[in-house]
Amino acid sequence: MIHTVKDLEKQYPQLVNQIRQDARKESAQSRVVDLAKEFFGNEAGERFGNLVNTGITAAQFQEFKKSYPARPAAGHDAAAEFNRAVGQLVSKKGCSRGEAIKQVARSQPALHQAYIQDKNKKPFAQGQKARGRSGQHADKSAVVNFNRAVNDTMAEKGCDRSEAIRVVAKKNPDLHRAYVESSNS
């Protein structure tokens, strides 16, 4: 008959060993989750704890992240972060901005996607100058008029910039052609 832990251990050593291992594992997980809450805040720590409790491995999580790009946190300025990464690459490697954009987009696809989504939500700023292929600013009436039409369409239809560009280009192909020519000069 079993009356103490010692008795249980004598009769069922593997079971007692398994119980101890499970307790250590739970304790370690609890400590990690508590540290995550302390470091990242309660909400993010709770989400991390939920992830830990699923039993997912680091390798499985890596595969998961490839399939589902991370969403930026609220207030996250993807455009600034993306441009900062591009600027650092240009400075560090001396490559062109275009090449740096390609490299950052390949190495950080979630950030690149957030950057594109961020840019598509914002109208072209009044007085903002478009860059042509030569890198020179082109402040021509076609650029200003096209961007004004795109901004108006975004406000009118509640759509993002890329959809508004499609609408304006289809509705007024001559203005779009003049815009493209002016921007590429």
PyMOL commands that set and color helices and strands:
alter all, ss='L'
color gray80, all
select helices_A, chain A and resi 5-11+13-40+42-54+58-67+78-93+97-107+109-121+141-157+161-171+173-183
alter helices_A, ss='H'
color red, helices_A
select strands_A, chain A and resi 130-131+137-138
alter strands_A, ss='S'
color yellow, strands_A
deselect
rebuild
show_as cartoon
